[in-house]
């Protein structure tokens, strides 16, 4: 998805949010803002059709160069902890709502597709938890826990998604943010139990609140629970927000080439992936799972803002 006028305002607004998060000194915050605005202007002049995610990567690198630490670390840990609490609450509701529940379904062994739908919906709902998205009503007070079950009541048509997943043998799963990764893992575990060959692709280094190898190790260390026990190949997809194949290692391309299906989480993957496919002459059936948290994405997908989306391309 190409840059829209609103994206420029959002990129700058997010820079304000992240500068305040990473840097205490106001003068240094302003210097950081100045550097990003300068690079933003140069990059847009160079390529007016650049994706917002590609430009956002420069913002993150500027802030990290000045801050010299993973400034999202505490928020990422809090989001993962919160998501585990939500997952526990979901299980509790599933166990106690056997007779009557409008929000939760109850599954037996003959209802595998319904269980898969529910886990996909949880994974999409988890995408609501993203810091710095201008006006994101679900992150008010940085606490999505009380709103998660409200989000789960939203409608999303998953029939074609289930059909594609059932047909696929090898799935490449492109993760997005911390927090939602907990629901991604629950979904991946189910896919593995269903005899799917799943590979998880995450960031090779820390970038914003995206899930990285450092976050994986930290998650295992800080949150020791059976919910996180899963075994599948895990590869780096590079070090840009969204997908930028020039930064991806060979192992990623091997998994991409061999996959019958790609599952891509989040807005940044939707913004960037089709362009990268075209650039590298790759044709791959892809399911995009996300909440349309901003107007440009919602317009591109032809849905209302805050809709849950499962789009096959």
C-alpha positions in Angstrom: 0.0 0.0 0.0 1.4 3.4 -1.0 1.8 6.3 1.3 -1.4 8.4 1.9 -1.5 12.0 3.2 -2.7 10.8 6.6 0.2 8.5 6.9 2.7 11.3 7.1 0.8 12.9 10.0 0.7 9.4 11.7 4.4 8.8 11.2 5.2 12.1 12.8 2.7 11.6 15.6 4.1 8.2 16.4 7.6 9.7 16.4 6.4 12.1 19.2 5.0 9.1 21.1 8.2 7.1 20.8 10.6 10.0 21.5 8.7 10.6 24.8 8.8 6.9 25.5 12.6 6.6 24.8 14.1 9.9 25.8 13.7 12.1 28.9 15.4 15.2 27.7 13.1 17.5 25.7 15.8 19.0 23.6 17.0 15.6 22.6 13.4 14.6 21.7 13.2 17.7 19.4 16.6 16.8 17.8 15.3 13.3 17.2 12.1 14.7 15.6 14.2 17.0 13.4 16.4 14.1 12.2 13.3 12.0 11.4 11.5 14.8 9.6 14.6 15.4 7.5 14.9 11.7 6.5 11.2 11.5 6.0 11.3 14.4 3.5 14.3 13.0 1.6 12.8 9.5 1.4 9.4 10.8 0.1 11.2 13.0 -2.5 13.2 9.9 -3.6 10.1 7.6 -3.7 6.6 9.3 -3.3 5.1 5.8 -3.3 7.1 4.4 -0.4 5.1 2.4 2.2 4.4 3.9 5.6 6.1 0.9 7.2 9.3 1.3 5.3 9.5 5.0 6.4 8.7 4.0 10.0 11.7 1.8 10.1 14.0 4.9 9.8 12.1 6.5 12.7 12.8 3.5 14.9 16.5 3.4 14.0 17.0 7.2 14.7 15.4 6.9 18.1 17.4 3.7 19.0 20.6 5.4 17.9 20.0 8.2 20.4 18.3 6.1 23.2 20.7 3.2 22.9 18.2 0.6 24.3 15.0 -1.2 23.4 12.6 1.5 24.5 9.5 -0.7 23.9 10.8 -3.4 26.2 8.5 -2.7 29.2 5.4 -2.2 27.1 6.1 -5.4 25.2 6.5 -7.3 28.4 3.3 -5.8 29.8 1.4 -6.6 26.6 2.5 -10.3 26.6 1.6 -10.6 30.3 -1.9 -9.1 29.6 -2.4 -11.4 26.6 -1.6 -14.4 28.7 -4.2 -13.2 31.3 -6.8 -12.8 28.5 -6.0 -16.3 27.2 -6.5 -17.7 30.7 -9.8 -15.9 30.9 -10.9 -17.2 27.5 -10.2 -20.8 28.6 -12.1 -20.2 31.8 -15.1 -19.0 29.9 -14.9 -21.9 27.4 -15.0 -24.3 30.4 -17.8 -22.6 32.3 -20.0 -21.5 29.4 -21.1 -24.9 28.1 -24.9 -24.2 28.3 -25.3 -20.6 27.1 -22.7 -18.2 25.8 -23.1 -15.5 23.2 -19.4 -14.7 23.0 -17.7 -18.1 23.3 -18.2 -21.3 21.4 -17.7 -24.7 23.0 -16.0 -27.3 20.8 -15.8 -31.1 20.7 -13.6 -33.3 18.5 -16.0 -33.0 15.6 -15.9 -29.2 15.5 -12.3 -28.6 14.5 -13.2 -26.0 11.9 -15.2 -24.0 14.5 -12.3 -24.2 16.9 -9.9 -23.0 14.2 -12.2 -20.1 13.4 -12.3 -19.1 17.1 -8.5 -19.2 17.4 -8.1 -17.1 14.2 -10.6 -14.6 15.5 -8.6 -14.3 18.7 -5.4 -13.8 16.7 -7.1 -11.0 14.7 -8.6 -9.4 17.8 -5.1 -9.4 19.4 -3.9 -7.1 16.5 -5.9 -4.3 18.2 -3.1 -4.0 20.7 -0.6 -1.7 19.1 1.0 1.4 20.6 1.3 4.7 18.7 -1.5 4.3 16.1 -3.1 7.7 16.0 -6.6 7.6 17.6 -6.6 3.8 18.3 -9.6 3.7 20.6 -8.7 0.2 21.8 -5.4 1.3 23.3 -6.8 4.1 25.5 -4.9 4.0 28.8 -2.7 1.4 27.2 -5.0 -1.4 28.4 -6.8 -3.6 26.0 -7.8 -6.3 28.5 -11.2 -4.9 29.3 -12.0 -4.4 25.6 -10.8 -7.7 24.1 -14.0 -9.5 24.7 -16.0 -6.7 23.1 -13.7 -7.0 20.1 -14.4 -10.8 19.9 -18.1 -10.0 19.4 -17.3 -8.4 16.0 -18.2 -10.3 12.9 -15.6 -11.6 10.4 -16.2 -14.1 7.6 -13.6 -16.9 8.0 -15.1 -19.6 5.7 -12.7 -19.0 2.8 -9.8 -18.6 5.2 -10.6 -22.0 6.8 -10.9 -23.5 3.3 -7.4 -22.3 2.3 -5.8 -23.4 5.6 -7.4 -26.9 5.3 -6.0 -27.3 1.8 -2.4 -26.1 2.8 0.2 -28.5 4.1 3.1 -26.0 4.6 2.3 -22.7 6.2 4.6 -19.7 6.7 3.2 -17.5 9.5 4.5 -13.9 9.5 4.1 -12.5 13.1 3.5 -8.9 14.0 3.5 -7.4 17.5 4.2 -8.6 21.0 0.9 -9.2 22.9 -0.9 -10.6 19.9 1.9 -13.1 19.5 0.3 -15.0 22.5 -2.8 -15.7 20.4 -0.7 -16.4 17.3 1.1 -19.1 19.3 -2.2 -20.6 20.4 -3.3 -20.7 16.7 0.0 -22.1 15.6 -0.1 -24.9 18.2 -3.5 -25.9 16.9 -2.3 -25.9 13.3 0.7 -28.1 14.3 -1.7 -30.5 16.2 -3.7 -30.6 12.9 -0.6 -32.0 11.2 0.3 -28.7 9.4 3.9 -27.9 8.7 4.2 -24.4 10.2 7.2 -22.1 10.1 7.0 -18.9 12.2 8.8 -15.8 10.9 9.7 -13.0 13.3 12.1 -10.0 13.4 15.8 -10.7 13.5 16.4 -7.7 15.8 14.3 -5.5 18.1 12.2 -3.0 16.1 9.3 -1.1 17.7 6.9 -3.5 19.4 7.3 -6.2 16.7 8.1 -9.7 18.0 11.8 -10.5 17.7 14.2 -13.3 18.7 15.1 -11.2 21.8 11.4 -11.0 22.7 11.1 -14.8 22.2 13.9 -15.5 24.7 12.5 -12.9 27.1 9.0 -14.4 26.8 10.3 -17.9 27.7 12.3 -16.4 30.6 9.6 -14.2 32.1 6.4 -16.2 31.3 7.0 -19.8 32.0 3.7 -21.5 31.0 2.5 -24.4 29.0 0.7 -21.9 26.7 4.1 -21.0 25.2 5.3 -24.6 24.6 5.4 -25.2 20.9 7.8 -26.6 18.4 8.2 -25.4 14.9 10.9 -23.8 12.8 11.4 -20.1 13.6 13.2 -17.9 11.1 14.1 -14.2 10.8 12.2 -12.2 8.1 14.6 -9.4 8.3 14.8 -6.1 10.3 12.3 -3.8 8.7 8.7 -2.9 9.9 6.5 -5.1 7.7 8.4 -6.9 5.0 11.4 -5.7 3.1 12.9 -8.7 1.4 16.3 -7.2 0.8 16.9 -7.5 4.5 15.7 -11.1 4.8 18.1 -14.0 5.1 18.2 -17.0 2.6 16.5 -19.3 5.1 13.4 -17.1 5.0 13.2 -17.3 1.2 13.5 -21.1 1.3 10.6 -21.3 3.7 8.6 -18.7 1.5 9.3 -20.7 -1.7 8.2 -24.0 -0.1 5.1 -22.7 1.6 1.7 -23.6 0.2 0.2 -20.6 2.1 1.4 -17.5 3.9 -0.5 -16.1 6.9 0.5 -12.5 7.4 -0.5 -10.7 10.6 -1.0 -7.0 11.0 -1.2 -3.8 9.0 2.5 -3.4 8.3 2.6 -6.8 6.5 -0.5 -5.8 4.5 1.1 -2.5 3.6 4.3 -4.0 2.3 4.0 -7.7 1.3 2.3 -7.4 -2.1 4.8 -4.8 -3.3 7.7 -7.1 -2.2 6.1 -10.1 -4.0 5.9 -8.0 -7.2 9.5 -6.7 -6.8 10.9 -10.2 -6.3 8.5 -11.8 -8.8 6.9 -14.1 -6.2 3.4 -15.4 -6.4 2.1 -16.8 -3.1 -1.4 -17.3 -1.8 -1.6 -15.1 1.3 -4.1 -14.6 4.1 -3.9 -11.2 5.8 -5.3 -11.2 9.4 -5.6 -7.8 11.0 -7.8 -5.1 12.6 -8.1 -2.1 10.3 -7.0 0.4 13.0 -6.5 3.4 10.7 -8.6 5.1 7.9 -6.1 4.5 5.1 -5.9 0.8 5.7 -9.7 0.6 6.2 -10.2 2.4 2.8 -7.7 0.2 1.1 -9.6 -2.9 2.4 -13.0 -1.3 1.8 -14.1 -1.9 5.3 -15.1 0.3 8.3 -12.3 1.4 10.7 -11.7 -1.2 13.5 -13.2 -4.0 11.4 -11.7 -7.5 11.8 -10.2 -8.6 8.5 -9.3 -11.9 6.9 -8.4 -11.1 3.3 -7.1 -13.7 0.8 -4.8 -12.4 -2.0 
